[in-house]
Amino acid sequence: MKIKVIEKIMRIIEVLADNEEGCSVGQVAKILNLKVTTTHSILATLFSLGYLNKDEKTKKYKISDKFLIIFSPLINKNLLLKISEPIMKELAETIKESVVLGIFYKGERYTIAQVNYEGHILNVNLNIFQKASCYSTATGRILLSYISEEEVKKYIRKNGYPKEEWNNIRNFDDLKKEVERIKRNKIEIIEKENTIAIGVPVFGSDGKIVASLGVYLPKLRFKGENKKKIIRELKKKGTEITLKLGGKNG
């Protein structure tokens, strides 16, 4: 069941988001085929709540900074997923292994997309938000290496040092050495008894890390030419997502 007023609000926001110069009440009403009175009422309410700016000379409304601050994480996540999905599917098909995309959000590492490669069948899941340790995952270590030192220290205060989870790290100097190594190589590979996990960074237009693209697979398949191929293709696809986001690879 649709709630019509919410639908109208979202359609108006979409129109304003597509017009950087802003729109007047009449322009919005014409574009959406809405009554001028209804359009004015919605715009005035959004303006009073601080979600829109209004130019008193032109009488045009624009999306405000308050709106962007509140909704930009969601907008950015959706853009990241839209760009990453076909690239992740292509990577999984090329290397015949499963692929994940992780982000650092509100002090934690989350998986937001996963493409499982099982028996020549791709199973794509974009509706996940699964928390995992930054210390024990390759994508998590990548993310931790590129966020600010202040954010790293907050993570340590909350979770302690990794110790056995990561090279027996028990102080900040040791962690910093590992972070610097990862940033030099722009890749992290975790070898466990039976599995391999690999992560590479994905950067945004501001040069900051926005995600980490990862691959995980049984250890017995990570050798020889296949090992080289997996690393090469993972790096290539991480760079491809970065470029499509308007960023540069580090």
C-alpha positions as a Markdown table, in Angstrom:
| # | Residue | x | y | z |
|---|---|---|---|---|
| 1 | Met | 0.0 | 0.0 | 0.0 |
| 2 | Lys | 1.5 | 3.3 | -1.1 |
| 3 | Ile | 1.3 | 6.4 | 1.2 |
| 4 | Lys | 0.7 | 9.0 | -1.5 |
| 5 | Val | 2.1 | 12.1 | 0.4 |
| 6 | Ile | 5.4 | 10.3 | 1.0 |
| 7 | Glu | 5.5 | 9.3 | -2.7 |
| 8 | Lys | 5.0 | 13.0 | -3.6 |
| 9 | Ile | 7.7 | 14.1 | -1.2 |
| 10 | Met | 10.2 | 11.7 | -2.6 |
| 11 | Arg | 9.4 | 12.6 | -6.2 |
| 12 | Ile | 9.9 | 16.3 | -5.4 |
| 13 | Ile | 13.2 | 15.6 | -3.8 |
| 14 | Glu | 14.3 | 13.6 | -6.9 |
| 15 | Val | 13.4 | 16.5 | -9.1 |
| 16 | Leu | 15.4 | 19.0 | -6.9 |
| 17 | Ala | 18.3 | 16.6 | -6.8 |
| 18 | Asp | 18.4 | 16.5 | -10.6 |
| 19 | Asn | 18.4 | 20.3 | -10.9 |
| 20 | Glu | 21.5 | 21.9 | -9.4 |
| 21 | Glu | 20.1 | 25.4 | -10.0 |
| 22 | Gly | 17.0 | 24.6 | -8.1 |
| 23 | Cys | 13.3 | 24.8 | -9.0 |
| 24 | Ser | 10.4 | 27.1 | -8.3 |
| 25 | Val | 7.1 | 25.8 | -7.0 |
| 26 | Gly | 5.6 | 26.2 | -10.5 |
| 27 | Gln | 8.4 | 24.3 | -12.2 |
| 28 | Val | 8.2 | 21.3 | -9.7 |
| 29 | Ala | 4.4 | 21.2 | -10.1 |
| 30 | Lys | 4.7 | 21.2 | -13.9 |
| 31 | Ile | 7.3 | 18.5 | -14.0 |
| 32 | Leu | 5.4 | 16.2 | -11.7 |
| 33 | Asn | 1.9 | 17.2 | -12.8 |
| 34 | Leu | 1.0 | 18.1 | -9.3 |
| 35 | Lys | -1.3 | 20.9 | -7.9 |
| 36 | Val | 0.6 | 24.1 | -7.2 |
| 37 | Thr | -1.0 | 24.3 | -3.7 |
| 38 | Thr | 0.1 | 20.8 | -2.9 |
| 39 | Thr | 3.6 | 21.4 | -4.2 |
| 40 | His | 4.0 | 24.6 | -2.3 |
| 41 | Ser | 2.8 | 23.0 | 0.9 |
| 42 | Ile | 5.4 | 20.2 | 0.7 |
| 43 | Leu | 8.3 | 22.5 | -0.3 |
| 44 | Ala | 7.4 | 25.0 | 2.4 |
| 45 | Thr | 7.4 | 22.2 | 5.0 |
| 46 | Leu | 10.7 | 20.7 | 3.9 |
| 47 | Phe | 12.2 | 24.3 | 3.9 |
| 48 | Ser | 10.9 | 24.9 | 7.4 |
| 49 | Leu | 12.5 | 21.7 | 8.6 |
| 50 | Gly | 15.9 | 22.7 | 7.1 |
| 51 | Tyr | 16.0 | 20.1 | 4.3 |
| 52 | Leu | 15.8 | 22.7 | 1.6 |
| 53 | Asn | 17.3 | 26.1 | 0.9 |
| 54 | Lys | 15.3 | 28.9 | -0.8 |
| 55 | Asp | 16.7 | 31.7 | -2.9 |
| 56 | Glu | 14.6 | 34.7 | -2.0 |
| 57 | Lys | 15.3 | 36.4 | -5.4 |
| 58 | Thr | 14.5 | 33.6 | -7.7 |
| 59 | Lys | 12.1 | 31.7 | -5.3 |
| 60 | Lys | 13.9 | 28.5 | -6.2 |
| 61 | Tyr | 14.3 | 25.6 | -3.8 |
| 62 | Lys | 17.5 | 23.5 | -3.6 |
| 63 | Ile | 18.6 | 20.5 | -1.5 |
| 64 | Ser | 20.2 | 21.7 | 1.7 |
| 65 | Asp | 23.4 | 20.6 | 3.4 |
| 66 | Lys | 21.3 | 19.2 | 6.3 |
| 67 | Phe | 19.6 | 16.9 | 3.9 |
| 68 | Leu | 22.9 | 15.8 | 2.4 |
| 69 | Ile | 24.5 | 15.2 | 5.8 |
| 70 | Ile | 21.7 | 13.0 | 6.9 |
| 71 | Phe | 21.1 | 11.1 | 3.7 |
| 72 | Ser | 24.5 | 11.1 | 2.0 |
| 73 | Pro | 25.6 | 7.8 | 3.7 |
| 74 | Leu | 22.6 | 6.0 | 2.2 |
| 75 | Ile | 23.0 | 7.8 | -1.2 |
| 76 | Asn | 26.7 | 6.9 | -1.3 |
| 77 | Lys | 26.0 | 3.3 | -0.3 |
| 78 | Asn | 23.4 | 2.9 | -3.1 |
| 79 | Leu | 25.7 | 4.5 | -5.6 |
| 80 | Leu | 28.6 | 2.2 | -4.5 |
| 81 | Leu | 26.3 | -0.9 | -4.8 |
| 82 | Lys | 25.0 | 0.2 | -8.3 |
| 83 | Ile | 28.6 | 0.6 | -9.6 |
| 84 | Ser | 30.1 | -2.4 | -7.9 |
| 85 | Glu | 27.4 | -5.1 | -8.6 |
| 86 | Pro | 28.3 | -5.8 | -12.3 |
| 87 | Ile | 32.0 | -5.5 | -11.6 |
| 88 | Met | 31.8 | -8.0 | -8.7 |
| 89 | Lys | 29.8 | -10.4 | -10.8 |
| 90 | Glu | 32.3 | -10.2 | -13.6 |
| 91 | Leu | 35.2 | -10.8 | -11.2 |
| 92 | Ala | 33.4 | -13.8 | -9.6 |
| 93 | Glu | 32.8 | -15.3 | -13.1 |
| 94 | Thr | 36.4 | -14.6 | -14.2 |
| 95 | Ile | 38.2 | -16.2 | -11.2 |
| 96 | Lys | 35.4 | -18.6 | -10.3 |
| 97 | Glu | 35.5 | -17.6 | -6.6 |
| 98 | Ser | 33.2 | -15.7 | -4.2 |
| 99 | Val | 33.5 | -11.9 | -3.9 |
| 100 | Val | 32.6 | -9.5 | -1.1 |
| 101 | Leu | 32.4 | -5.7 | -0.6 |
| 102 | Gly | 33.1 | -4.2 | 2.8 |
| 103 | Ile | 32.8 | -0.7 | 4.2 |
| 104 | Phe | 33.8 | 1.0 | 7.5 |
| 105 | Tyr | 30.6 | 2.6 | 9.0 |
| 106 | Lys | 30.1 | 4.1 | 12.4 |
| 107 | Gly | 33.2 | 2.5 | 13.8 |
| 108 | Glu | 32.7 | -1.0 | 12.4 |
| 109 | Arg | 33.4 | -3.1 | 9.3 |
| 110 | Tyr | 30.3 | -4.3 | 7.5 |
| 111 | Thr | 29.8 | -6.6 | 4.4 |
| 112 | Ile | 27.3 | -4.8 | 2.2 |
| 113 | Ala | 27.4 | -7.0 | -0.9 |
| 114 | Gln | 28.3 | -10.6 | -1.7 |
| 115 | Val | 28.6 | -12.6 | -4.9 |
| 116 | Asn | 28.8 | -16.4 | -4.2 |
| 117 | Tyr | 30.2 | -18.6 | -7.0 |
| 118 | Glu | 29.0 | -22.1 | -6.4 |
| 119 | Gly | 28.9 | -24.8 | -9.1 |
| 120 | His | 29.1 | -22.3 | -12.0 |
| 121 | Ile | 26.1 | -20.4 | -10.5 |
| 122 | Leu | 26.3 | -16.8 | -9.2 |
| 123 | Asn | 24.2 | -15.9 | -6.2 |
| 124 | Val | 24.2 | -12.2 | -5.7 |
| 125 | Asn | 23.1 | -10.7 | -2.3 |
| 126 | Leu | 23.0 | -6.9 | -2.1 |
| 127 | Asn | 20.6 | -6.8 | 0.9 |
| 128 | Ile | 23.1 | -7.5 | 3.7 |
| 129 | Phe | 24.7 | -5.5 | 6.4 |
| 130 | Gln | 26.8 | -7.9 | 8.3 |
| 131 | Lys | 29.4 | -6.9 | 10.9 |
| 132 | Ala | 32.8 | -8.5 | 11.1 |
| 133 | Ser | 36.1 | -7.8 | 12.8 |
| 134 | Cys | 38.6 | -5.5 | 11.1 |
| 135 | Tyr | 41.4 | -7.6 | 12.5 |
| 136 | Ser | 40.4 | -11.1 | 11.2 |
| 137 | Thr | 39.2 | -10.1 | 7.7 |
| 138 | Ala | 41.3 | -9.0 | 4.8 |
| 139 | Thr | 38.8 | -6.3 | 3.8 |
| 140 | Gly | 38.7 | -5.1 | 7.4 |
| 141 | Arg | 42.5 | -4.7 | 7.6 |
| 142 | Ile | 42.4 | -2.8 | 4.3 |
| 143 | Leu | 39.7 | -0.4 | 5.7 |
| 144 | Leu | 41.6 | 0.0 | 9.0 |
| 145 | Ser | 44.8 | 0.9 | 7.1 |
| 146 | Tyr | 43.2 | 3.8 | 5.2 |
| 147 | Ile | 40.9 | 5.4 | 7.8 |
| 148 | Ser | 42.2 | 8.3 | 10.0 |
| 149 | Glu | 44.5 | 7.6 | 13.0 |
| 150 | Glu | 41.8 | 8.9 | 15.2 |
| 151 | Glu | 39.2 | 6.4 | 13.9 |
| 152 | Val | 41.8 | 3.6 | 14.4 |
| 153 | Lys | 42.4 | 4.6 | 18.0 |
| 154 | Lys | 38.6 | 4.6 | 18.6 |
| 155 | Tyr | 38.4 | 1.1 | 17.2 |
| 156 | Ile | 41.2 | 0.0 | 19.5 |
| 157 | Arg | 39.5 | 1.6 | 22.5 |
| 158 | Lys | 36.4 | -0.4 | 21.7 |
| 159 | Asn | 37.9 | -3.7 | 20.6 |
| 160 | Gly | 41.3 | -3.8 | 22.1 |
| 161 | Tyr | 44.4 | -4.8 | 20.2 |
| 162 | Pro | 44.1 | -7.8 | 17.8 |
| 163 | Lys | 46.7 | -10.1 | 19.5 |
| 164 | Glu | 46.2 | -13.6 | 18.2 |
| 165 | Glu | 43.8 | -12.4 | 15.5 |
| 166 | Trp | 46.6 | -10.6 | 13.7 |
| 167 | Asn | 50.3 | -11.3 | 14.1 |
| 168 | Asn | 50.1 | -11.0 | 17.9 |
| 169 | Ile | 49.8 | -7.2 | 17.7 |
| 170 | Arg | 49.6 | -5.8 | 21.3 |
| 171 | Asn | 50.6 | -2.1 | 20.9 |
| 172 | Phe | 50.0 | 0.8 | 18.5 |
| 173 | Asp | 53.5 | 0.8 | 17.1 |
| 174 | Asp | 53.2 | -2.8 | 15.9 |
| 175 | Leu | 49.7 | -2.1 | 14.4 |
| 176 | Lys | 51.1 | 1.0 | 12.7 |
| 177 | Lys | 53.8 | -1.1 | 11.0 |
| 178 | Glu | 51.2 | -3.5 | 9.6 |
| 179 | Val | 49.1 | -0.6 | 8.4 |
| 180 | Glu | 52.0 | 0.9 | 6.6 |
| 181 | Arg | 52.9 | -2.4 | 5.0 |
| 182 | Ile | 49.3 | -2.8 | 3.7 |
| 183 | Lys | 49.3 | 0.8 | 2.3 |
| 184 | Arg | 52.5 | 0.2 | 0.5 |
| 185 | Asn | 51.3 | -3.0 | -1.1 |
| 186 | Lys | 47.6 | -1.9 | -1.5 |
| 187 | Ile | 46.6 | -5.5 | -0.8 |
| 188 | Glu | 46.2 | -7.8 | 2.2 |
| 189 | Ile | 46.2 | -11.6 | 2.0 |
| 190 | Ile | 45.3 | -13.7 | 5.1 |
| 191 | Glu | 46.3 | -17.3 | 4.9 |
| 192 | Lys | 44.5 | -19.6 | 7.5 |
| 193 | Glu | 44.7 | -23.3 | 7.8 |
| 194 | Asn | 42.3 | -24.1 | 5.0 |
| 195 | Thr | 41.2 | -20.7 | 3.5 |
| 196 | Ile | 42.5 | -17.6 | 1.9 |
| 197 | Ala | 41.1 | -14.1 | 2.1 |
| 198 | Ile | 42.3 | -11.2 | 0.0 |
| 199 | Gly | 41.3 | -7.5 | 0.1 |
| 200 | Val | 42.1 | -4.4 | -1.9 |
| 201 | Pro | 41.0 | -0.8 | -1.4 |
| 202 | Val | 38.4 | 1.2 | -3.3 |
| 203 | Phe | 38.7 | 5.0 | -3.2 |
| 204 | Gly | 36.2 | 7.8 | -3.8 |
| 205 | Ser | 36.5 | 11.1 | -5.6 |
| 206 | Asp | 37.9 | 12.8 | -2.5 |
| 207 | Gly | 40.8 | 10.3 | -2.4 |
| 208 | Lys | 39.5 | 8.6 | 0.8 |
| 209 | Ile | 38.7 | 5.0 | 1.1 |
| 210 | Val | 35.1 | 4.1 | 0.6 |
| 211 | Ala | 35.2 | 0.3 | 0.5 |
| 212 | Ser | 37.3 | -2.8 | 0.3 |
| 213 | Leu | 36.8 | -5.4 | -2.4 |
| 214 | Gly | 37.6 | -8.9 | -1.3 |
| 215 | Val | 37.8 | -12.6 | -2.4 |
| 216 | Tyr | 37.8 | -15.7 | -0.3 |
| 217 | Leu | 38.5 | -19.3 | -1.3 |
| 218 | Pro | 39.9 | -22.6 | -0.2 |
| 219 | Lys | 43.6 | -22.6 | 0.2 |
| 220 | Leu | 44.2 | -25.5 | -2.1 |
| 221 | Arg | 43.0 | -23.4 | -5.1 |
| 222 | Phe | 45.3 | -20.5 | -4.3 |
| 223 | Lys | 48.5 | -21.5 | -6.1 |
| 224 | Gly | 50.5 | -21.2 | -9.3 |
| 225 | Glu | 49.0 | -19.3 | -12.2 |
| 226 | Asn | 45.6 | -19.3 | -10.6 |
| 227 | Lys | 47.0 | -17.4 | -7.6 |
| 228 | Lys | 48.5 | -14.8 | -9.9 |
| 229 | Lys | 45.3 | -14.5 | -11.8 |
| 230 | Ile | 43.1 | -14.0 | -8.7 |
| 231 | Ile | 45.4 | -11.2 | -7.4 |
| 232 | Arg | 45.7 | -9.5 | -10.8 |
| 233 | Glu | 41.9 | -9.6 | -11.4 |
| 234 | Leu | 41.0 | -8.4 | -7.9 |
| 235 | Lys | 43.4 | -5.4 | -8.2 |
| 236 | Lys | 42.0 | -4.7 | -11.6 |
| 237 | Lys | 38.4 | -4.7 | -10.5 |
| 238 | Gly | 39.2 | -2.7 | -7.4 |
| 239 | Thr | 40.7 | 0.0 | -9.6 |
| 240 | Glu | 37.7 | -0.2 | -12.0 |
| 241 | Ile | 35.3 | 0.6 | -9.2 |
| 242 | Thr | 37.5 | 3.4 | -7.9 |
| 243 | Leu | 37.6 | 5.0 | -11.4 |
| 244 | Lys | 33.8 | 4.7 | -11.8 |
| 245 | Leu | 33.4 | 6.5 | -8.5 |
| 246 | Gly | 35.6 | 9.3 | -9.9 |
| 247 | Gly | 38.5 | 8.4 | -7.7 |
| 248 | Lys | 42.2 | 7.6 | -8.3 |
| 249 | Asn | 43.8 | 4.4 | -7.2 |
| 250 | Gly | 45.6 | 5.7 | -4.1 |
